[in-house]
Amino acid sequence: MAFSQSVKRSQVPVNCKLCETERPIQWKCIDCSILMCSHCKDKVHSQFKNAQDHKIVSREEIGLHKEELDFTNIKCHEHVGQSSCLSCNTCEILVCPTCIAKLHKKHDLIEIRDEYKMKVEKLKKGQSKMQTSNSTMNAKIGELNKLVSAENLKYSNARQDIINHEKTVKEQVEKYFKELINKLDQSHQTVLTSVKSDLNALSLSTKQTEDKINEVQDFIGISNATDFFKDVNMMQKSTKIKGPLTKPSYSSSPKFVPGNITQSHIGSLQDDGNLSTETNLSLVINSAYQTELDAIRFVSPCLDQTLWLSSGTNGMILRVKPEGTKLKVMSKFKIEVCGMAVITSSQLLLSVSGKTSLQQINSTGELTDSVYDVTPFFPRAIHVVRDNTVIVAAYNYELNRGAVMIMNTKGDKEAVYVNDKHNQHLLECPRDITCTNNRNVHVVDDISDDRSGEVIVLGQGGHIINKYTGHSIINKNTPFKPVNIVTTPSDKVVVIELDVSILHILNDNGDFISYFNIKEIGMKYRHSLAINTTGHLYIGCTRAVGSQPKGSTLYEIKYAGF
């Protein structure tokens, strides 16, 4: 869970033997057989007795100064003044004459030089295995680099396809708009022609009527009665003028109704398979440990291979150590928590109900306040990055919203994410949290009362870059109810569900990669996830009500493919 990022480095760095800091090794004293940094060479080793007579070589020269070993002056650890003379193959220790006389007479004794050769041979075999392993890793690096190249090419092609399609769509849209305008122009011209035809006929008829009106007026003014009565009847007939027939209605120009441009018009991005050198996912149960907890809701592994287990709000925390097929309980605490994570080797940070600061269990077993305070929120989920940066998913009951806070080892808040770029709150009710190498924060967020949820992926600056809401097939009939999340050493994100026995495998951006049905390995009632320093997956389970034996099971899983 929250400790996953601390297991990324597979090699332990060699530190200076004098100051034991992370200063780079630069020198070796051949006489003392001590590796040291430049600071300790000048300031510390120089104070050793007879240091001026010691032979010191640079790091580059270390392999060039191998001298013949002296096997005749190896002091016995048991008997003062005695030197070891033989090696006891039975006990695998060097022995002096007194050792042989007291304890090792009948043991398998060999020359120290022969023992030395045997040890060197074993070291060389181990070295050879490491070289083989390194070759395998280099081959893997080559495969991954090929994947990167292939993905870059695929990305470039897809991007160019989008640009080309954008150009095509723009051309088609411009063409269609031109057609619309031309069609509107033609329709408008047809309407005007029809109206203007009647308008011209009416104008002509009006002029003719006005001429007739003037003619009648002149006729009325005739002073000769004989002429008036001679032509009056004809004049009367000529006043009966009919106006031109016009259309009762006319077609109108069409109006423009804007349409919607949808994704189907533009195109979309579709999943094109997995970017992986693995062909299959594999999970094998190494061990199954029975515990006294009714439910294992949180698991936090420590560097010393011990484990912290919690029943969550049921109020029990155990620190245990695997011994054979059982878990040895080293300590027990009665504390209700809603999240926990290990920091600085084995110190446990806790989200305790009602506390605005993270609590910690110190070396004496006392529960105290830590420097990590998230006021006015209450902490829920905790994740510790390998540089001991602490990331907390918190909740405010009055505001009814969640937040993500990133804090340094002093408890200073380096970032607080509450709202998105549209000033809408990021989280409803966070349940669990993890982080990948690119510092994308993945948060399990409850979004409804039935525990349905989603995985929110926050990028740099706290912006939402993705939301994983389950798989269309896996969650076809059952809502996606994520409860626990963890990041693997290969930077894959694993999500476990409440009602479905499926592990969802996502990449560091929250995109679905694959899945595994843990019913295939005989596991039920799973609830929590964690990865230890040796790369094993832990799955903590609950138990069915009334089931026997009482207590829940912790599984240690060997996995591959993610």
URHUBEL-V42092 format. One record per pair of residues at least 12 apart in sequence whose ideal C-beta (glycine too) atoms are under 10 Angstrom apart, sorted by the first residue. I is the first residue (numbers start at 1). GAP is how many residues later the second one is. Records with the same first field share a line. If there is no record, write none. Layout:
I->GAP / GAP
This chain:
1->297 / 298 / 299 / 300 / 338 / 339 / 340 / 341 / 380 / 381 / 382 / 383 / 431 / 432 / 433 / 483 / 484 / 485 / 486 / 493 / 527 / 528 / 529 / 530 / 537 / 539
2->296 / 297 / 298 / 337 / 338 / 339 / 340 / 341 / 347 / 379 / 380 / 381 / 382 / 383 / 388 / 389 / 390 / 430 / 431 / 432 / 433 / 483 / 484 / 485 / 528
3->296 / 297 / 298 / 299 / 300 / 305 / 337 / 338 / 339 / 340 / 379 / 380 / 381 / 382 / 383 / 431 / 483 / 484 / 527 / 528 / 529 / 530
4->297 / 337 / 379 / 380 / 381 / 382 / 430 / 431 / 432 / 481 / 482 / 483 / 484 / 485 / 487 / 489 / 490 / 525 / 526 / 527 / 528 / 533
5->378 / 379 / 380 / 381 / 382 / 384 / 386 / 429 / 430 / 431 / 432 / 481 / 482 / 484 / 486 / 526
6->295 / 296 / 297 / 335 / 336 / 337 / 339 / 378 / 379 / 380 / 381 / 382 / 525 / 526 / 527
7->294 / 296 / 379 / 480 / 481 / 482 / 524 / 525 / 526 / 527 / 528 / 529
8->377 / 378 / 429 / 479 / 480 / 481 / 482 / 483
9->377 / 480 / 524
10->123 / 127 / 479 / 523 / 525
11->119
13->12
14->21
15->20 / 21 / 22
16->18 / 19 / 20 / 21 / 22 / 23 / 24 / 25 / 28
17->12 / 15 / 16 / 17 / 18 / 19 / 20 / 23 / 28
18->14 / 16 / 17 / 18 / 19 / 21 / 22 / 23 / 25 / 26 / 27
19->17 / 18 / 20 / 21 / 24 / 25
20->20
21->16 / 18 / 19
22->15
23->13 / 14 / 15 / 16 / 17
24->13 / 14 / 35
25->12 / 13 / 34 / 37
26->12 / 13 / 14 / 15 / 32 / 33 / 34
27->13 / 14 / 15 / 18 / 29 / 30 / 31 / 32 / 34 / 35
28->13 / 27 / 28 / 29 / 30 / 31 / 33 / 34 / 35 / 37
29->12 / 16 / 19 / 22 / 25 / 26 / 27 / 28
30->24 / 25 / 26 / 27 / 31 / 32 / 35 / 36 / 37
31->17 / 19 / 20 / 22 / 23 / 24 / 25
32->13 / 16 / 19 / 22 / 23 / 24
34->14 / 20 / 22
35->24 / 27
36->20
41->15
55->12
69->43 / 44 / 47
71->12 / 13 / 14 / 16 / 23 / 40 / 41 / 42 / 44 / 45
72->12 / 13 / 40
74->13 / 20 / 22 / 38
75->19 / 21
76->17 / 18 / 19 / 20 / 21 / 22 / 23
77->16 / 17 / 18 / 19 / 22
78->15 / 16 / 17 / 18 / 20 / 21 / 24 / 25
79->16 / 17 / 18 / 19 / 20 / 23
81->15 / 17
82->13 / 14 / 15 / 16 / 17
83->13 / 14
84->12 / 13 / 15 / 28
85->12 / 14 / 15 / 24 / 26 / 27
86->13 / 14 / 18 / 21 / 23 / 24 / 25 / 26 / 28 / 29
87->20 / 21 / 22 / 23 / 24 / 25 / 26 / 27 / 28 / 29 / 31 / 32
88->12 / 15 / 16 / 19 / 20 / 21 / 22 / 27
89->15 / 18 / 19 / 20 / 21 / 25 / 26 / 29
90->13 / 14 / 16 / 17 / 18 / 19
91->12 / 13 / 16 / 17 / 18
92->23 / 27
93->14 / 22
94->18 / 21
95->12 / 14 / 17
139->138
140->137
142->135
143->133 / 134
144->131 / 132 / 133 / 346
146->131
147->128 / 129 / 130
148->127
150->125
151->124
154->118 / 121
158->111 / 114
161->106
162->104 / 105 / 107
165->101 / 102
166->100 / 101
169->92 / 96 / 97 / 98
172->93
173->88 / 92
176->83
180->74 / 76
181->75
183->71
184->69 / 70 / 71 / 72
185->68
186->67
187->64 / 65 / 66 / 67
188->64 / 65 / 66
189->64
190->60 / 61 / 63
191->59 / 60 / 61 / 62 / 63
192->58 / 61
194->52 / 53 / 55 / 56 / 57
195->51 / 52 / 55 / 56
197->47 / 49 / 50
198->46 / 47 / 48 / 49 / 52
199->47
200->44
201->42 / 43 / 44 / 45
202->41 / 42 / 44
203->41
204->40
205->36 / 37 / 38 / 39
206->37 / 38
208->33 / 35 / 36
209->30 / 32 / 34
212->23 / 26 / 27 / 29
213->26 / 28
215->20 / 23 / 24
216->19 / 20 / 22 / 23
219->12 / 13 / 15 / 16 / 17 / 19
220->12 / 15
222->13
271->240 / 241 / 242
273->240
274->231 / 233 / 237 / 238 / 239 / 240
275->232 / 236 / 238
276->214 / 216 / 229 / 231 / 237 / 238 / 285 / 286
277->284
278->212 / 235 / 236 / 282 / 283 / 284
279->282
280->234 / 236 / 280 / 281
281->222 / 224 / 232 / 233 / 234 / 235 / 236 / 278 / 279 / 280 / 281
282->234 / 239 / 275 / 276 / 277 / 278 / 279 / 280
283->220 / 233 / 234 / 235 / 237 / 238 / 240 / 254 / 256 / 272 / 274 / 275 / 276 / 277 / 278 / 279
284->237 / 272 / 273 / 274 / 275 / 276
285->233 / 236 / 237 / 238 / 254 / 270 / 271 / 272 / 273
286->36 / 250 / 251 / 269 / 270 / 271 / 272 / 273
287->35 / 37 / 38 / 39 / 40 / 249 / 251 / 267 / 268 / 269 / 270 / 271
288->37 / 234 / 235 / 251 / 253 / 265 / 266 / 267 / 268 / 269
289->18 / 20 / 31 / 33 / 34 / 35 / 36 / 37 / 38 / 249 / 251 / 262 / 263 / 264 / 265 / 266 / 267
290->35 / 36 / 37 / 259 / 260 / 261 / 262 / 263 / 264
291->18 / 20 / 25 / 27 / 29 / 35 / 36 / 38 / 249 / 250 / 252 / 259 / 260 / 261 / 262 / 263
292->17 / 19 / 24 / 26 / 28 / 35 / 37 / 40 / 258 / 259 / 260
293->16 / 17 / 18 / 19 / 21 / 23 / 24 / 25 / 247 / 248 / 249 / 250 / 257 / 258 / 259 / 260 / 261
294->17 / 18 / 20 / 22 / 248 / 249 / 251 / 256 / 257 / 258
295->14 / 15 / 16 / 17 / 18 / 19 / 21 / 230 / 232 / 233 / 245 / 246 / 247 / 248 / 256 / 257
296->13 / 14 / 15 / 16 / 22 / 229 / 230 / 231 / 232 / 234 / 242 / 243 / 244 / 245 / 246 / 247 / 255 / 256 / 257 / 258 / 259
297->12 / 13 / 14 / 15 / 16 / 17 / 40 / 41 / 42 / 43 / 186 / 187 / 230 / 231 / 243 / 244 / 245 / 255
298->12 / 13 / 14 / 19 / 39 / 40 / 41 / 42 / 43 / 52 / 53 / 83 / 84 / 134 / 186 / 229 / 230 / 231 / 232 / 242
299->41 / 185 / 187 / 228 / 229 / 230 / 231 / 232 / 233 / 238 / 239 / 240 / 241 / 255
300->17 / 19 / 39 / 40 / 41 / 42 / 43 / 46 / 48 / 49 / 50 / 82 / 84 / 228 / 230 / 232 / 238
301->41 / 45 / 229 / 230 / 231 / 232 / 233 / 235 / 237
302->17 / 19 / 40 / 43 / 44 / 45 / 46 / 230 / 231
303->39 / 41 / 42 / 43 / 229 / 230
304->17 / 41 / 42 / 229
305->16 / 17 / 227 / 228 / 229 / 231
306->13 / 14 / 15 / 16 / 21 / 22 / 24 / 25 / 36 / 40 / 226
307->12 / 13 / 14 / 15 / 20 / 23 / 35 / 223 / 225 / 231 / 233 / 247 / 249
308->12 / 22 / 23 / 25 / 32 / 33 / 34 / 38 / 40 / 42 / 53 / 222
309->18 / 20 / 31 / 219 / 221 / 229 / 231 / 243 / 245
310->23 / 25 / 26 / 27 / 28 / 29 / 30 / 38 / 40 / 218 / 230
311->24 / 25 / 26 / 229 / 231 / 241
312->24 / 25 / 26 / 27 / 28 / 215 / 216 / 230
313->23 / 24 / 25 / 40
314->22 / 23 / 228
315->18 / 19 / 20 / 21 / 22 / 38
316->16 / 17 / 18 / 19 / 20 / 21
317->14 / 15 / 16 / 17 / 18 / 19 / 20 / 23 / 31 / 33 / 44 / 50
318->12 / 13 / 14 / 15
319->12 / 13 / 14 / 27 / 29 / 42 / 46
320->12 / 234
322->210 / 232 / 234
327->227
331->30 / 34
332->33
333->15 / 17 / 28 / 32 / 34
334->33
335->13 / 15 / 17 / 18 / 24 / 26 / 32
336->14 / 15 / 16 / 17 / 18
337->12 / 13 / 14 / 15 / 16 / 18 / 22 / 42 / 43 / 45
338->12 / 13 / 14 / 15 / 40 / 41 / 42 / 43 / 44 / 57 / 92 / 93 / 94
339->12 / 13 / 19 / 40 / 41 / 42 / 43 / 44 / 53 / 54 / 55 / 91 / 92 / 93 / 94
340->12 / 18 / 19 / 20 / 21 / 41 / 42
341->17 / 40 / 41 / 42 / 43 / 49 / 50 / 51 / 92 / 189
342->40 / 42 / 188
343->15 / 17 / 27 / 29 / 39 / 41 / 42 / 45 / 46 / 47 / 66
344->16 / 40 / 44 / 65
346->15 / 17
347->13 / 14 / 15 / 16 / 23
348->12 / 13 / 14 / 19 / 34
349->12 / 21 / 23 / 30 / 33 / 35 / 41 / 43
350->17 / 20 / 29 / 32
351->21 / 23 / 27 / 28 / 29 / 30 / 31 / 41 / 42 / 43 / 44
352->15 / 17 / 26 / 27
353->25 / 27
354->24
355->12 / 14 / 15 / 18 / 19 / 23 / 24
356->13 / 16 / 17 / 18 / 19 / 20 / 21 / 22 / 23 / 38 / 40
357->12 / 13 / 14 / 15 / 16 / 17 / 18 / 21 / 22 / 54
358->12 / 13 / 14 / 15 / 16 / 21 / 24 / 32 / 34 / 36 / 49 / 53
359->13 / 20
360->12
370->20 / 37 / 41
371->19 / 36 / 37 / 38 / 39 / 40 / 41
372->18 / 20 / 33 / 35 / 36 / 37 / 38 / 39 / 40 / 41
373->19 / 32 / 34 / 38 / 40
374->18 / 19 / 20 / 21 / 22 / 29 / 30 / 31 / 33 / 37 / 39 / 42
375->19 / 21
376->18 / 20 / 21 / 22 / 23 / 27
377->15 / 16 / 17 / 18 / 19 / 20 / 22 / 24 / 25 / 26 / 27 / 28 / 39 / 41 / 53
378->14 / 16 / 17 / 18 / 19
379->13 / 14 / 15 / 16 / 26 / 51
380->12 / 13 / 14 / 15 / 22 / 47 / 49 / 50 / 51 / 52 / 53 / 63 / 64
381->12 / 13 / 14 / 21 / 23 / 49 / 50 / 51 / 52 / 53 / 62 / 63 / 103 / 104
382->12 / 50 / 51
383->21 / 23 / 49 / 50 / 51 / 52 / 58 / 59 / 60 / 102 / 103 / 104
384->51
385->21 / 49 / 50 / 52 / 54
386->49 / 51
387->21 / 22
388->19 / 20 / 21
389->17 / 18 / 19 / 20 / 25 / 46 / 50
390->15 / 16 / 17 / 18 / 19 / 21 / 24
391->13 / 14 / 15 / 16 / 23 / 24 / 42 / 43 / 44 / 48 / 50 / 52 / 67
392->12 / 13 / 14 / 15 / 21 / 24 / 38 / 41
393->12 / 24 / 34 / 36 / 37 / 38 / 39 / 40 / 41 / 48 / 50 / 51 / 52 / 63
394->22 / 24 / 33 / 36 / 39
395->32 / 33 / 34 / 35 / 36 / 51
396->22 / 29
397->32
399->19 / 26
400->25 / 28 / 29
401->17 / 18 / 23 / 24 / 25 / 26 / 27 / 28 / 29
402->15 / 16 / 23 / 24 / 25 / 26 / 27 / 28 / 29 / 41 / 43 / 44 / 54
403->13 / 14 / 15 / 16 / 22 / 23 / 24 / 27 / 59
404->12 / 13 / 14 / 22 / 23 / 26 / 29 / 37 / 39 / 52 / 54 / 58
405->12 / 13
406->29 / 33 / 35 / 56
415->26 / 43 / 45 / 46 / 47
416->46
417->24 / 26 / 41 / 44 / 45 / 46 / 47
418->44
419->43
420->36 / 38 / 42 / 43 / 44
421->40 / 41 / 42 / 43
422->42
424->40
426->17 / 19 / 30 / 32 / 36 / 37 / 38
427->16 / 17 / 18 / 19 / 20 / 27 / 29 / 31 / 37
428->17 / 18 / 19 / 20 / 25 / 26 / 28
429->15 / 16 / 17 / 18 / 19 / 20 / 22 / 24
430->13 / 14 / 15 / 16 / 23 / 26
431->12 / 13 / 14 / 15 / 20 / 22 / 50 / 51 / 52 / 53 / 54 / 67
432->12 / 13 / 21 / 23 / 50 / 51 / 52 / 53 / 54 / 63 / 64 / 96 / 97
433->12 / 23 / 25 / 52
434->21 / 50 / 51 / 52 / 53 / 54 / 59 / 60 / 61 / 95
435->23 / 52 / 58 / 73
436->21 / 51 / 52 / 55 / 56 / 57 / 70 / 71 / 72 / 73 / 74
437->50 / 52 / 53 / 54 / 71
438->21 / 22 / 53 / 70 / 71
439->19 / 20 / 21 / 69
440->17 / 18 / 19 / 20 / 25 / 26 / 47 / 51 / 53 / 67 / 68 / 69 / 70
441->15 / 16 / 17 / 18 / 19 / 21 / 24
442->13 / 14 / 15 / 16 / 24 / 26 / 40 / 43 / 44 / 45 / 51 / 53 / 64 / 66 / 67 / 68
443->12 / 13 / 14 / 15 / 21 / 39 / 42
444->12 / 24 / 37 / 38 / 39 / 40 / 41 / 51 / 52
445->22 / 37
446->35 / 36 / 37
447->20 / 22 / 32 / 33
448->31 / 33
450->29 / 31 / 48 / 49
451->28 / 29 / 30 / 31 / 32 / 46 / 47 / 48
452->17 / 18 / 23 / 26 / 27 / 28 / 29 / 30 / 46 / 47
453->15 / 16 / 17 / 26 / 27 / 28 / 29 / 30 / 42 / 44 / 45
454->12 / 13 / 14 / 15 / 16 / 26 / 27 / 28 / 56
455->12 / 13 / 14 / 15 / 25 / 27 / 30 / 38 / 40 / 49 / 51 / 55
456->12 / 54
457->36 / 49 / 50 / 51 / 52 / 53 / 54
458->52
459->50 / 51
464->46
465->44 / 45
466->40 / 41 / 43 / 44 / 45
467->43
468->12 / 14 / 25 / 27 / 36 / 38 / 41 / 42 / 43 / 44
469->13
470->12 / 25 / 27 / 30 / 32 / 34 / 42
471->29 / 31 / 33 / 41 / 43 / 44
472->40
473->42
474->23 / 26 / 28 / 30 / 38 / 41 / 43
475->22 / 24 / 25 / 27 / 29
477->23
478->19 / 20 / 21 / 22 / 24
479->18 / 19 / 20 / 21
480->15 / 17 / 18 / 19 / 20 / 22 / 24
481->15 / 16 / 17 / 18 / 19
482->13 / 14 / 15 / 16 / 18 / 22
483->12 / 13 / 14 / 15 / 16 / 43 / 44 / 45 / 46
484->12 / 13 / 14 / 42 / 43 / 44 / 45 / 46 / 55 / 56
485->19 / 21 / 44
486->17 / 42 / 43 / 44 / 45 / 51 / 52 / 53
487->19 / 21 / 42 / 44
488->17 / 41 / 43 / 47 / 49 / 71 / 74
489->42 / 44 / 46 / 73
490->18 / 45 / 70 / 71 / 72
491->16 / 17 / 71
492->13 / 14 / 15 / 16 / 21 / 22 / 69 / 70
493->12 / 13 / 14 / 15 / 16 / 17 / 18 / 20 / 69
494->12 / 21 / 22 / 35 / 37 / 43 / 45 / 65 / 68
495->15 / 17 / 20 / 34
496->22 / 30 / 31 / 32 / 33 / 43 / 44
497->29 / 30
498->28 / 29
500->15 / 17 / 18 / 19 / 26
501->15 / 16 / 17 / 18 / 19 / 20 / 22 / 23 / 24 / 25
502->13 / 14 / 15 / 16 / 17 / 24
503->12 / 13 / 14 / 15 / 23 / 26 / 34 / 36 / 54 / 56 / 59
504->12
505->56 / 57
506->56
507->55
513->48 / 49
514->47 / 48
515->47
516->43 / 45 / 46
518->21 / 23 / 37 / 39
521->18 / 34 / 36
522->33
523->16 / 18 / 30 / 32 / 34
524->17 / 18 / 19 / 20 / 23 / 29
525->15 / 16 / 17 / 18 / 19 / 22 / 27 / 28
526->13 / 14 / 15 / 16 / 27 / 29
527->12 / 13 / 14 / 15 / 25
528->12 / 13 / 14 / 24 / 26
529->28
530->24
531->26 / 28
532->24
534->22 / 24
535->23 / 24 / 25
536->19 / 20 / 21 / 22 / 23
537->18 / 19 / 20 / 21 / 22 / 25
538->16 / 17 / 18 / 19
539->14 / 15 / 16 / 17 / 18
540->12 / 13 / 14 / 15
541->12 / 13 / 14
